Amino acid sequence: MFPDLNRLKVFYYIYANNSIVDAARHLNITQSAVSQQLKKLEGELKAHLFTRLHKRLVPTPEADSLYAILQPFFKNLEDAVRAISEGREVPSGHLRIGAPVEFGKTYFPAIIASFRREFPDVTFSLSLGDPSDLIPQLSRGDLDFAMVDVFLAQSPALGDLSIYSIRRIVSEEVILAGSRDYCEQVLGMDFTSEKLQSAEFITYKHDALALRNWFRHHFKMISPSINIVLTVDSLQAVISGIENQMGLGIVASHLVYDKIREGSIMPITTDRPTLVNRISLVQLQDKVPSLTEKTFLRHMMREIKRIGVLKDYSKVAESIRAS
């Protein structure tokens, strides 16, 4: 049978202080109560834990073995309780965050690093994935919060989204892009639906959903014929394929902002508005955020604005196209 935890606690303080008197003082109970608890524990274990020798307690080998097990447990417990208490006043502890793969890889390491320079007692785990990965982790309590591509989260497989609070944080433009050389030499700068359908395409992951959505939005084409020459599980690889003139690909404009400005990558624009993907902060509605979580979320918002994720990239794309 598992020994009574309170009696184990009494034994721990007797052994640590080598004194019933000091254990009683630490536990704020009488010496008689300490002695009774020790006697009952010895009865439970059917073993003597101390030898009484002229008002001294000499631990038995059984006591040494028991203390070796209990010492790290009670030490870790004390540290955890102290951290929880201190966390109410100063950000500390561990935060578990979810984010879209490319958005998370691109921005979160720098955001986390700048936060830890101010609050070094906070540690992080960052899970990168699609809504189908992140939403279930939120529902199980494995994440404190997640940044999620909301337009990708509209799937019955994800269950009832009404149990979450969803707040839009970033609106990123979703563009079809190609290298300038590809647009000039292969497309002849002809961006009509007929010409674009003859192009080669690089897709992210194992379907052309984003491409088909782009054609549906810009040309009202339900299911265009698409010549896919590369499917890859990385937007950075899609961008590399675009730069190497393999074809056109769907990317978030802020990921290629500098390349658009320098002219090596061209956004394919039409008279229709740019497609927008909304990355939103998703949390369980009834979850009470800790001080650490609230402080980090404020910091995250400041950093997102500072590093320019919220720029109006469509104006950049339009000015480049006009030139």
C-alpha positions, 0 to 999 in steps of 0.5 A: 500500500502507498504510505500516507503522504502527510506521514511521509512529509513528517518523516522528510522533515524529521530526517532533514533536520535530524530532530523531532523538535525542529520538524514540529517547529517547521510543520507547526504541529506539536512534538507529540503529533510528530512522534505519533505520525512517525510511529504510524509510518513505521507501522505502515512500512513495517520497518524502523526508521530511526534509532533513538540514541541519547536524545539523537535520532540515527537514521536506519538504512531503510530511512536513508533509502526512503529519504533518497526517494522523497528528497527530490520530490519535496524539493521539486514540489517546493520549487514549483509552489514557489514559482507559482506564487512568484509568477503572480507578481513577475512573469516566470514559468513555461509558455506553450505556443502554437503558430503556423509553420512559416509565420512561426519560424520567421517571427517567433524566435526573435519575439521570444528572444526579445521577451526573455531579455526582459524576463529571463525566468520564462521558458518556451515551447513552440509548436508549428503546424496547421490548424488540424495540428494546433486546435486539438492541442489547444482543446487538450490543454497542451498549448496556452494559446495558438496563432492560427490561419483562420481561413484554414480552420473552417473544417468540420474535422476540427469540431466546434470552434465556438469553445474558443475565443478568436481574435484577429492579429495579422492580415497577411496578403496571399499572392501568386508570384514568379521571378521577373525572368520567368514572368518576362521570358515565359509569360511575356508579362501576360497575366491573363487567365489563359496565359497563367493556366499554361504556366508551371506551378510550385505548390505547398504541401500535397494539394493545389487548394491555395492555387485554386482559391487564387484562380477562383478569387481573381478569375471566378474559375471553379477548377482550373487546369494547373500544371504542378511541377513541384510539391513541397512541405515548406514555403521557403522551398516554394520561394526558392523554386520561384527564384530558380524560375521553376514556375509560379507559387502562392506565398504570403507577401511579407515573406518576399517583401524585400525581393518584391521591392528589389524586383527579383520576384513579381506579384501577379496582380489583377483588378481584383483585391488581394486575397487575405489570410487572417492569422488569429489568436486562438484561446480556450474561452474559459481559460484564465490567462496567467500574468506571464501569458498576458505580458507576453501577448502584449509584447508579441503585439508590440513586436509584430507591429515593430518588425513590420508584419502589418505593412500594407504590402498591396500598395508595394505590389501595385506600385511595382506593377505600375512601374 
